[in-house]
Amino acid sequence: NPAYRGAWDAVVGIDCDVTVLGNLLTAELAYRRPHVRSAGDEWGFYVQDAVPIVDGVHGVLRLEHFHGRGGAEVNAQLIGLTWRPLQQLIIKVNYQVANRRLEDFGQGFLAAVSVWF
């Protein structure tokens, strides 16, 4: 779109990773101010704790909040398990609930397999 050529959005983010008594606490805050003020600001955050259960298995709890353009807000919670049977392999199973569907905020079971190389 030629009207947006050369325009910039202002975006800022802050991340935090802290390990306390074996728990991995992570958090993130992000804010976006679009160059077109009528589009509305976006911001969100999450706080997550990964609690060791047994060797290689962690329980995960996460709270998220997102305020999108036009005032659309989502509050989501996640509970799950992460298993790392090998150094290069991570298997995750989560259940997420949210007060509404918006972009990648859905409800239900989620699963993932990650291979690090």
VMD Tcl script that builds the backbone (N, CA, C; Angstrom):
set m [mol new atoms 351]
animate dup $m
set s [atomselect $m all]
$s set {name element resname resid chain x y z} {
  {N N ASN 1 A 0.833 -1.161 0.000}
  {CA C ASN 1 A 0.000 0.000 0.000}
  {C C ASN 1 A 0.889 1.239 0.000}
  {N N PRO 2 A 0.809 2.091 -0.997}
  {CA C PRO 2 A 1.668 3.276 -1.078}
  {C C PRO 2 A 1.498 4.246 0.088}
  {N N ALA 3 A 0.327 4.289 0.721}
  {CA C ALA 3 A 0.112 5.207 1.836}
  {C C ALA 3 A 0.987 4.854 3.031}
  {N N TYR 4 A 1.411 3.594 3.148}
  {CA C TYR 4 A 2.215 3.154 4.280}
  {C C TYR 4 A 3.710 3.105 3.965}
  {N N ARG 5 A 4.097 3.369 2.765}
  {CA C ARG 5 A 5.502 3.272 2.372}
  {C C ARG 5 A 6.343 4.232 3.211}
  {N N GLY 6 A 7.396 3.722 3.815}
  {CA C GLY 6 A 8.296 4.527 4.620}
  {C C GLY 6 A 7.809 4.778 6.038}
  {N N ALA 7 A 6.632 4.303 6.382}
  {CA C ALA 7 A 6.101 4.520 7.728}
  {C C ALA 7 A 6.621 3.431 8.671}
  {N N TRP 8 A 6.805 3.789 9.907}
  {CA C TRP 8 A 7.318 2.856 10.912}
  {C C TRP 8 A 6.343 2.755 12.083}
  {N N ASP 9 A 6.258 1.558 12.668}
  {CA C ASP 9 A 5.537 1.353 13.916}
  {C C ASP 9 A 6.557 1.363 15.053}
  {N N ALA 10 A 6.155 1.819 16.216}
  {CA C ALA 10 A 7.006 1.754 17.403}
  {C C ALA 10 A 6.663 0.476 18.160}
  {N N VAL 11 A 7.661 -0.364 18.410}
  {CA C VAL 11 A 7.461 -1.632 19.104}
  {C C VAL 11 A 8.526 -1.764 20.189}
  {N N VAL 12 A 8.100 -2.175 21.370}
  {CA C VAL 12 A 9.044 -2.410 22.462}
  {C C VAL 12 A 8.650 -3.709 23.162}
  {N N GLY 13 A 9.648 -4.437 23.620}
  {CA C GLY 13 A 9.383 -5.674 24.338}
  {C C GLY 13 A 10.396 -5.897 25.441}
  {N N ILE 14 A 9.973 -6.571 26.491}
  {CA C ILE 14 A 10.841 -6.894 27.614}
  {C C ILE 14 A 10.630 -8.370 27.931}
  {N N ASP 15 A 11.724 -9.114 28.068}
  {CA C ASP 15 A 11.675 -10.532 28.416}
  {C C ASP 15 A 12.405 -10.762 29.729}
  {N N CYS 16 A 12.003 -11.802 30.431}
  {CA C CYS 16 A 12.649 -12.162 31.689}
  {C C CYS 16 A 12.673 -13.688 31.808}
  {N N ASP 17 A 13.836 -14.245 32.095}
  {CA C ASP 17 A 14.000 -15.674 32.385}
  {C C ASP 17 A 14.771 -15.796 33.690}
  {N N VAL 18 A 14.182 -16.440 34.680}
  {CA C VAL 18 A 14.819 -16.604 35.978}
  {C C VAL 18 A 14.597 -18.036 36.447}
  {N N THR 19 A 15.651 -18.663 36.952}
  {CA C THR 19 A 15.528 -19.995 37.530}
  {C C THR 19 A 15.641 -19.873 39.044}
  {N N VAL 20 A 14.595 -20.359 39.745}
  {CA C VAL 20 A 14.556 -20.294 41.199}
  {C C VAL 20 A 14.146 -21.667 41.728}
  {N N LEU 21 A 15.014 -22.289 42.510}
  {CA C LEU 21 A 14.727 -23.601 43.108}
  {C C LEU 21 A 14.286 -24.619 42.061}
  {N N GLY 22 A 14.899 -24.581 40.894}
  {CA C GLY 22 A 14.575 -25.522 39.821}
  {C C GLY 22 A 13.414 -25.097 38.946}
  {N N ASN 23 A 12.644 -24.096 39.366}
  {CA C ASN 23 A 11.541 -23.580 38.552}
  {C C ASN 23 A 12.083 -22.585 37.544}
  {N N LEU 24 A 11.622 -22.694 36.312}
  {CA C LEU 24 A 11.998 -21.720 35.285}
  {C C LEU 24 A 10.837 -20.745 35.133}
  {N N LEU 25 A 11.024 -19.521 35.620}
  {CA C LEU 25 A 10.021 -18.470 35.517}
  {C C LEU 25 A 10.348 -17.617 34.301}
  {N N THR 26 A 9.379 -17.459 33.407}
  {CA C THR 26 A 9.578 -16.614 32.232}
  {C C THR 26 A 8.420 -15.635 32.141}
  {N N ALA 27 A 8.724 -14.475 31.574}
  {CA C ALA 27 A 7.697 -13.456 31.394}
  {C C ALA 27 A 8.072 -12.600 30.193}
  {N N GLU 28 A 7.062 -11.994 29.593}
  {CA C GLU 28 A 7.291 -11.116 28.453}
  {C C GLU 28 A 6.206 -10.049 28.435}
  {N N LEU 29 A 6.604 -8.846 28.079}
  {CA C LEU 29 A 5.689 -7.736 27.884}
  {C C LEU 29 A 6.021 -7.112 26.542}
  {N N ALA 30 A 5.012 -6.879 25.715}
  {CA C ALA 30 A 5.226 -6.271 24.398}
  {C C ALA 30 A 4.191 -5.174 24.174}
  {N N TYR 31 A 4.628 -4.118 23.484}
  {CA C TYR 31 A 3.766 -2.977 23.194}
  {C C TYR 31 A 4.034 -2.512 21.765}
  {N N ARG 32 A 2.973 -2.212 21.033}
  {CA C ARG 32 A 3.089 -1.731 19.654}
  {C C ARG 32 A 2.208 -0.508 19.470}
  {N N ARG 33 A 2.825 0.562 18.988}
  {CA C ARG 33 A 2.084 1.774 18.628}
  {C C ARG 33 A 2.214 1.931 17.110}
  {N N PRO 34 A 1.117 1.747 16.381}
  {CA C PRO 34 A 1.184 1.849 14.919}
  {C C PRO 34 A 1.378 3.294 14.464}
  {N N HIS 35 A 1.973 3.440 13.281}
  {CA C HIS 35 A 2.190 4.785 12.736}
  {C C HIS 35 A 0.871 5.464 12.388}
  {N N VAL 36 A -0.171 4.677 12.151}
  {CA C VAL 36 A -1.507 5.217 11.905}
  {C C VAL 36 A -2.243 5.169 13.245}
  {N N ARG 37 A -2.370 6.279 13.925}
  {CA C ARG 37 A -2.913 6.317 15.279}
  {C C ARG 37 A -4.335 5.759 15.370}
  {N N SER 38 A -5.108 5.890 14.331}
  {CA C SER 38 A -6.480 5.391 14.385}
  {C C SER 38 A -6.535 3.867 14.442}
  {N N ALA 39 A -5.421 3.193 14.127}
  {CA C ALA 39 A -5.395 1.729 14.166}
  {C C ALA 39 A -5.427 1.202 15.596}
  {N N GLY 40 A -5.002 1.995 16.563}
  {CA C GLY 40 A -5.034 1.574 17.961}
  {C C GLY 40 A -3.785 0.824 18.379}
  {N N ASP 41 A -3.407 1.005 19.644}
  {CA C ASP 41 A -2.237 0.327 20.191}
  {C C ASP 41 A -2.551 -1.148 20.456}
  {N N GLU 42 A -1.501 -1.956 20.500}
  {CA C GLU 42 A -1.605 -3.358 20.886}
  {C C GLU 42 A -0.596 -3.603 21.990}
  {N N TRP 43 A -0.974 -4.402 22.970}
  {CA C TRP 43 A -0.026 -4.774 24.001}
  {C C TRP 43 A -0.455 -6.091 24.629}
  {N N GLY 44 A 0.503 -6.755 25.237}
  {CA C GLY 44 A 0.192 -8.003 25.894}
  {C C GLY 44 A 1.331 -8.463 26.776}
  {N N PHE 45 A 1.047 -9.463 27.591}
  {CA C PHE 45 A 2.082 -10.035 28.451}
  {C C PHE 45 A 1.740 -11.477 28.761}
  {N N TYR 46 A 2.750 -12.208 29.191}
  {CA C TYR 46 A 2.512 -13.533 29.755}
  {C C TYR 46 A 3.490 -13.756 30.896}
  {N N VAL 47 A 3.089 -14.621 31.824}
  {CA C VAL 47 A 3.924 -15.068 32.928}
  {C C VAL 47 A 3.785 -16.588 32.960}
  {N N GLN 48 A 4.928 -17.286 33.012}
  {CA C GLN 48 A 4.907 -18.749 32.953}
  {C C GLN 48 A 5.858 -19.333 33.983}
  {N N ASP 49 A 5.470 -20.457 34.564}
  {CA C ASP 49 A 6.324 -21.198 35.487}
  {C C ASP 49 A 6.401 -22.641 35.008}
  {N N ALA 50 A 7.626 -23.137 34.859}
  {CA C ALA 50 A 7.863 -24.546 34.529}
  {C C ALA 50 A 8.425 -25.209 35.786}
  {N N VAL 51 A 7.641 -26.109 36.364}
  {CA C VAL 51 A 7.967 -26.740 37.645}
  {C C VAL 51 A 8.487 -28.154 37.400}
  {N N PRO 52 A 9.685 -28.489 37.895}
  {CA C PRO 52 A 10.180 -29.857 37.713}
  {C C PRO 52 A 9.333 -30.857 38.495}
  {N N ILE 53 A 8.945 -31.949 37.815}
  {CA C ILE 53 A 8.142 -32.995 38.454}
  {C C ILE 53 A 9.017 -34.217 38.716}
  {N N VAL 54 A 9.563 -34.787 37.652}
  {CA C VAL 54 A 10.554 -35.861 37.728}
  {C C VAL 54 A 11.604 -35.560 36.670}
  {N N ASP 55 A 12.670 -36.327 36.656}
  {CA C ASP 55 A 13.775 -36.069 35.734}
  {C C ASP 55 A 13.279 -35.943 34.293}
  {N N GLY 56 A 13.449 -34.772 33.698}
  {CA C GLY 56 A 13.077 -34.534 32.305}
  {C C GLY 56 A 11.631 -34.129 32.077}
  {N N VAL 57 A 10.813 -34.099 33.123}
  {CA C VAL 57 A 9.396 -33.740 32.988}
  {C C VAL 57 A 9.112 -32.494 33.832}
  {N N HIS 58 A 8.466 -31.508 33.207}
  {CA C HIS 58 A 8.090 -30.271 33.887}
  {C C HIS 58 A 6.588 -30.032 33.720}
  {N N GLY 59 A 5.965 -29.556 34.778}
  {CA C GLY 59 A 4.603 -29.048 34.675}
  {C C GLY 59 A 4.684 -27.575 34.305}
  {N N VAL 60 A 3.772 -27.124 33.461}
  {CA C VAL 60 A 3.811 -25.737 32.983}
  {C C VAL 60 A 2.483 -25.056 33.283}
  {N N LEU 61 A 2.572 -23.855 33.854}
  {CA C LEU 61 A 1.413 -22.994 34.092}
  {C C LEU 61 A 1.704 -21.645 33.457}
  {N N ARG 62 A 0.737 -21.117 32.691}
  {CA C ARG 62 A 0.956 -19.817 32.041}
  {C C ARG 62 A -0.323 -18.998 32.073}
  {N N LEU 63 A -0.153 -17.698 32.326}
  {CA C LEU 63 A -1.230 -16.717 32.242}
  {C C LEU 63 A -0.858 -15.726 31.153}
  {N N GLU 64 A -1.830 -15.392 30.289}
  {CA C GLU 64 A -1.580 -14.441 29.209}
  {C C GLU 64 A -2.701 -13.419 29.136}
  {N N HIS 65 A -2.335 -12.217 28.698}
  {CA C HIS 65 A -3.313 -11.172 28.428}
  {C C HIS 65 A -2.877 -10.465 27.159}
  {N N PHE 66 A -3.829 -10.201 26.265}
  {CA C PHE 66 A -3.532 -9.490 25.025}
  {C C PHE 66 A -4.629 -8.460 24.779}
  {N N HIS 67 A -4.226 -7.230 24.492}
  {CA C HIS 67 A -5.139 -6.148 24.153}
  {C C HIS 67 A -4.849 -5.773 22.702}
  {N N GLY 68 A -5.751 -6.143 21.814}
  {CA C GLY 68 A -5.539 -5.921 20.390}
  {C C GLY 68 A -6.146 -4.631 19.881}
  {N N ARG 69 A -5.961 -4.424 18.593}
  {CA C ARG 69 A -6.547 -3.237 17.950}
  {C C ARG 69 A -8.051 -3.236 18.136}
  {N N GLY 70 A -8.620 -2.074 18.296}
  {CA C GLY 70 A -10.060 -1.966 18.442}
  {C C GLY 70 A -10.572 -2.391 19.804}
  {N N GLY 71 A -9.667 -2.616 20.747}
  {CA C GLY 71 A -10.089 -2.964 22.100}
  {C C GLY 71 A -10.358 -4.435 22.345}
  {N N ALA 72 A -10.115 -5.298 21.368}
  {CA C ALA 72 A -10.322 -6.732 21.571}
  {C C ALA 72 A -9.322 -7.233 22.614}
  {N N GLU 73 A -9.831 -7.852 23.671}
  {CA C GLU 73 A -8.968 -8.356 24.736}
  {C C GLU 73 A -9.147 -9.854 24.905}
  {N N VAL 74 A -8.033 -10.519 25.217}
  {CA C VAL 74 A -8.056 -11.953 25.469}
  {C C VAL 74 A -7.311 -12.225 26.764}
  {N N ASN 75 A -7.898 -13.052 27.609}
  {CA C ASN 75 A -7.241 -13.584 28.795}
  {C C ASN 75 A -7.193 -15.095 28.621}
  {N N ALA 76 A -6.006 -15.660 28.756}
  {CA C ALA 76 A -5.847 -17.100 28.534}
  {C C ALA 76 A -5.011 -17.710 29.648}
  {N N GLN 77 A -5.294 -18.971 29.926}
  {CA C GLN 77 A -4.528 -19.746 30.893}
  {C C GLN 77 A -4.164 -21.067 30.245}
  {N N LEU 78 A -2.990 -21.581 30.607}
  {CA C LEU 78 A -2.517 -22.832 30.036}
  {C C LEU 78 A -1.944 -23.692 31.154}
  {N N ILE 79 A -2.223 -24.980 31.083}
  {CA C ILE 79 A -1.617 -25.958 31.975}
  {C C ILE 79 A -1.113 -27.087 31.087}
  {N N GLY 80 A 0.087 -27.571 31.378}
  {CA C GLY 80 A 0.618 -28.601 30.499}
  {C C GLY 80 A 1.801 -29.343 31.081}
  {N N LEU 81 A 2.311 -30.258 30.266}
  {CA C LEU 81 A 3.491 -31.048 30.601}
  {C C LEU 81 A 4.499 -30.940 29.458}
  {N N THR 82 A 5.759 -30.855 29.841}
  {CA C THR 82 A 6.856 -30.884 28.874}
  {C C THR 82 A 7.783 -32.019 29.265}
  {N N TRP 83 A 8.105 -32.872 28.299}
  {CA C TRP 83 A 8.975 -34.019 28.546}
  {C C TRP 83 A 10.166 -33.931 27.608}
  {N N ARG 84 A 11.352 -34.069 28.156}
  {CA C ARG 84 A 12.585 -34.025 27.364}
  {C C ARG 84 A 13.305 -35.365 27.538}
  {N N PRO 85 A 12.901 -36.390 26.747}
  {CA C PRO 85 A 13.503 -37.719 26.910}
  {C C PRO 85 A 14.949 -37.771 26.425}
  {N N LEU 86 A 15.303 -36.911 25.480}
  {CA C LEU 86 A 16.665 -36.796 24.952}
  {C C LEU 86 A 17.049 -35.320 24.943}
  {N N GLN 87 A 18.320 -35.020 24.952}
  {CA C GLN 87 A 18.780 -33.636 24.955}
  {C C GLN 87 A 18.222 -32.851 23.765}
  {N N GLN 88 A 18.051 -33.508 22.609}
  {CA C GLN 88 A 17.609 -32.830 21.386}
  {C C GLN 88 A 16.103 -32.911 21.143}
  {N N LEU 89 A 15.343 -33.563 22.013}
  {CA C LEU 89 A 13.927 -33.821 21.759}
  {C C LEU 89 A 13.058 -33.300 22.899}
  {N N ILE 90 A 12.033 -32.501 22.556}
  {CA C ILE 90 A 11.087 -31.985 23.542}
  {C C ILE 90 A 9.671 -32.300 23.062}
  {N N ILE 91 A 8.871 -32.880 23.944}
  {CA C ILE 91 A 7.481 -33.211 23.638}
  {C C ILE 91 A 6.598 -32.446 24.622}
  {N N LYS 92 A 5.607 -31.705 24.081}
  {CA C LYS 92 A 4.725 -30.896 24.928}
  {C C LYS 92 A 3.268 -31.261 24.688}
  {N N VAL 93 A 2.509 -31.310 25.768}
  {CA C VAL 93 A 1.061 -31.481 25.714}
  {C C VAL 93 A 0.470 -30.438 26.661}
  {N N ASN 94 A -0.423 -29.604 26.135}
  {CA C ASN 94 A -0.996 -28.513 26.921}
  {C C ASN 94 A -2.505 -28.463 26.749}
  {N N TYR 95 A -3.149 -27.859 27.726}
  {CA C TYR 95 A -4.565 -27.529 27.609}
  {C C TYR 95 A -4.691 -26.036 27.866}
  {N N GLN 96 A -5.327 -25.321 26.940}
  {CA C GLN 96 A -5.460 -23.876 27.040}
  {C C GLN 96 A -6.925 -23.474 27.059}
  {N N VAL 97 A -7.251 -22.522 27.922}
  {CA C VAL 97 A -8.581 -21.923 27.939}
  {C C VAL 97 A -8.407 -20.424 27.749}
  {N N ALA 98 A -9.380 -19.813 27.107}
  {CA C ALA 98 A -9.357 -18.368 26.879}
  {C C ALA 98 A -10.786 -17.855 26.909}
  {N N ASN 99 A -10.915 -16.567 27.226}
  {CA C ASN 99 A -12.261 -16.002 27.290}
  {C C ASN 99 A -12.839 -15.733 25.903}
  {N N ARG 100 A -12.016 -15.789 24.854}
  {CA C ARG 100 A -12.503 -15.641 23.479}
  {C C ARG 100 A -11.423 -16.093 22.508}
  {N N ARG 101 A -11.811 -16.344 21.267}
  {CA C ARG 101 A -10.855 -16.717 20.225}
  {C C ARG 101 A -10.380 -15.442 19.532}
  {N N LEU 102 A -9.069 -15.333 19.392}
  {CA C LEU 102 A -8.484 -14.184 18.707}
  {C C LEU 102 A -7.114 -14.597 18.220}
  {N N GLU 103 A -6.905 -14.550 16.907}
  {CA C GLU 103 A -5.640 -14.936 16.284}
  {C C GLU 103 A -5.197 -16.298 16.797}
  {N N ASP 104 A -4.068 -16.390 17.520}
  {CA C ASP 104 A -3.591 -17.705 17.948}
  {C C ASP 104 A -4.025 -18.075 19.364}
  {N N PHE 105 A -4.991 -17.373 19.927}
  {CA C PHE 105 A -5.551 -17.747 21.220}
  {C C PHE 105 A -6.765 -18.620 20.966}
  {N N GLY 106 A -6.626 -19.897 21.225}
  {CA C GLY 106 A -7.738 -20.815 21.059}
  {C C GLY 106 A -7.971 -21.560 22.358}
  {N N GLN 107 A -8.866 -22.509 22.307}
  {CA C GLN 107 A -9.149 -23.320 23.475}
  {C C GLN 107 A -8.985 -24.776 23.122}
  {N N GLY 108 A -8.575 -25.557 24.100}
  {CA C GLY 108 A -8.473 -26.990 23.900}
  {C C GLY 108 A -7.057 -27.502 24.062}
  {N N PHE 109 A -6.867 -28.734 23.596}
  {CA C PHE 109 A -5.570 -29.393 23.722}
  {C C PHE 109 A -4.628 -28.958 22.611}
  {N N LEU 110 A -3.373 -28.780 22.976}
  {CA C LEU 110 A -2.318 -28.437 22.042}
  {C C LEU 110 A -1.171 -29.415 22.270}
  {N N ALA 111 A -0.485 -29.787 21.211}
  {CA C ALA 111 A 0.666 -30.680 21.343}
  {C C ALA 111 A 1.745 -30.245 20.364}
  {N N ALA 112 A 3.000 -30.513 20.745}
  {CA C ALA 112 A 4.120 -30.144 19.889}
  {C C ALA 112 A 5.287 -31.089 20.141}
  {N N VAL 113 A 6.056 -31.314 19.095}
  {CA C VAL 113 A 7.311 -32.056 19.173}
  {C C VAL 113 A 8.378 -31.144 18.596}
  {N N SER 114 A 9.442 -30.921 19.354}
  {CA C SER 114 A 10.550 -30.067 18.897}
  {C C SER 114 A 11.826 -30.879 18.863}
  {N N VAL 115 A 12.587 -30.703 17.803}
  {CA C VAL 115 A 13.879 -31.359 17.664}
  {C C VAL 115 A 14.944 -30.269 17.550}
  {N N TRP 116 A 15.895 -30.273 18.459}
  {CA C TRP 116 A 16.993 -29.305 18.455}
  {C C TRP 116 A 18.185 -29.939 17.746}
  {N N PHE 117 A 18.791 -29.189 16.850}
  {CA C PHE 117 A 19.998 -29.707 16.180}
  {C C PHE 117 A 20.998 -28.618 16.001}
}
mol reanalyze $m
mol bondsrecalc $m
mol representation Tube
mol addrep $m
